[in-house]
């Protein structure tokens, strides 16, 4: 989604989540290099049309929300020696830090090995490979240098939108009754 001053400029959604891609590319107990490359190629094909469309919609800041980006932020913080009690909200993830994290996660070839990685949520160890490859390819295809994290996501956006609409309706009703 690209927005400017509260107005949506471009929006698109793909069914390429971490769980879906794990089921498609990483079914076995060991992550294979061939599966990683197949997943990357699939993601490149899925994201390239969006990358082309985004050229018509320049942006200044990129925000990532929800599970994968927040897990990546926590793992990057852990790799930097920051405790897990740190809040990953509004953290800037730089491309080089993400690339280093992807390399680290790909060396942990099994779920059991990934569960031991610093900062990982053990419940996400099975889907973290696919999730990080999605992020990696978003950075690659959109030529991003960094992304800011947000603990707020779709649910909060829907609530905010609803409140704004209700507030607008109340103002309209008040204006009409005056």
N, C-alpha and C positions, 0 to 999 in steps of 0.2 A: 504494500500500500504506500502510495506517495501522496502526501498532503501538503497543502500550503495554506496557512492562516485559517485552519479549521475546515477547509474544503478538500475533498478527495480529488486528486488529479489522475491517479491510476490505481487500479486494484486488480489483483489476480490471486488465485489460490490453486495450489497443486496438491494432489494426494500423494505426497512423498514423505510421510512422517517416518520417524525412527523405527517404530514398531513394524510398519508396513515394509520398509526396506530390509529390516532384519529378517523378517519372514521370507522375503524374496531372495536375498543374497547371502545370508549368514545363518543358515539352518543348522549346520554342523557344530560340533563342539570346539573346533579349531578354526580361527579366521585364516583363510587362505589368500595369498597375494592375488591370485586370479579373481577371486570374489570381490576383493577391494577394487581392482581395476574395472571389473564389470559394473560395479555400483557407481564408480566415478563416471564412467562413460554414460550410463543411464541418466545420472544426475545432470551431466553436461547437456545431454540432449533435451532433457525436460526444462532446464533453466535457460538455455540459449534464447528461446523466443521471448522470454521475460527480459533478459539482458538487452535484447535488441529494442524492445518497447521502452525500456527504461532510459535509453539514450535520448528519447524525446521528453523526458521528465527529469531534469536535473534535480539533485538533492544535496543537502549540506550534511545532514546527520542521519545515521542509520541506527535504528533501535531494534534490538532483538529481545523477545520475551518468551517466557515459559521454560519448560524443563531442560531441553538440551543446552540452550545458551547459558542458563543459570548453573547447570552442572559444569559446563566448560569453565565458567568464571570461577567457581569454587575450586576446581582442579588447578587452574592457573595460579590462583592465590596460594594454594597449598604448595605448588612447585616453587613459588617465590618465598616460602617459609612463613606465610601468613596463616594464622590459626583458622580453623573451620568456623569459629564464632563470628568471623567477619561477614558483613552484609555485602552480597554481590550486586546489590541494586546500584544503578548508575555507574557501574564499573566500565571502563573502556578496555575492550579486548582488541589488542593489536594483532595484525596479521602474523607477525613472526611468533608471537606467543601461541596463537592457535596452531600454527604449523608445527611448533615444538610439541604441543600437546597431542596432536594427531600422531606424530612419530612415536611418542611415548606409548600411547594407547595401542597402536598397531604392533608394538613389540610384545605386548601382553596378549598373546594369541588365544588364550582361553578365558572363559567367564571367571574362573577361579583366580587366574592371574590378575585380571582387571579389577576384581573386588579388592585387591591389595594395593591398588594405586592410591597415592595420597590425594585426599579430597574427594574421592569418588563416592557417590551415593551407591552402596552395594546393590540396591534394588534396580539401579539403572545399568549395571555392569553388562547385562545381556544386550542392551540396545545402544550403548554409548558409541560403538564403532560406527553404526549407520548414522546416528545423530551428528557425530563430528564430521563425517564425510559430507553430510548435507551442508553444514556450516562452511566447511572448507570450499565446497563448490560454489556456494553463494558468494563468498569472498572472492573466489577466482573469477567467476562469470561476471560479477558486477564491479570487479577491479577495486574492491574495498581495501582500505588500509587499516580501518578500525570500525568497531561496532560498539555501541553503548548498550548495556543490559538494563532490563526493566523487570521488576518483580510483578508489575501489573500486566495483564494480558487481556484476552478477548472478553472474559467475564466482566472485568472492571470497565472495559470500553463500552459494553452494552449498558451497564448501569449508568455510566456517565452520560451516554447518549440519551437514555430514557429520562434522566433527571433534567437534562438541558431541554428536551422536548416538552416535558411537563412544565418547566419554568416558563418556557416561551408561550405555551398555551394559556397558562395562568395570567401572564402579562396581556395577552391578546383578549382574554375574557374580561379582565379588569378594565382594559381600554374600551371595549365595546359596551360595558355597562355604565361607564361614566357619563 
